[in-house]
């Protein structure tokens, strides 16, 4: 695994106290504060740690999630040397890992398409 240099708040976000049960973890900040970068790293780590997990990554529209967050996911995975299969359709992206984990990339412009998913994590 590559060596990452994390900002203190990113480190706190990624390494929450294991004795605390979290339903929601929030990393907020201004432009350039590393929200997409650390959120993508967390999504990759969850997909690798929990075989078969289903994650959902969203933005206002699919082009927004495709052009920002999906690109960052691929950068992390390529840097880590993790193989994955990326399936893309007109308004959907779908990443599949060898351990059975999957990550869906969707726009929120049609929220009806994501209402009944049984998810292990969500990144917005």
C-alpha angles and dihedrals in degrees: 000000000000122000113253127196107218129195112241093255091047089052091050090049094050097041104047117169105280091215091062117083108222125196093175132024116191128195111182133171146127130287111309096015093123100254096139092041097052094037090054091047090052091049091052092048092050092048091051096043097047113045112214096019117148116216131186124209116191143180133171091275134010094247088057094052091042095050097044120017099028089051090052092049090054091049092054093046093047091048090050093046092236116155120224139160118236118203117189130189131174097286103003139071124196125188119197125194128204090246091061096259117138135194122199120206113205144162119236093222089099104033092171088079093063102038100102102037118130101223137186093198142000128204118193 
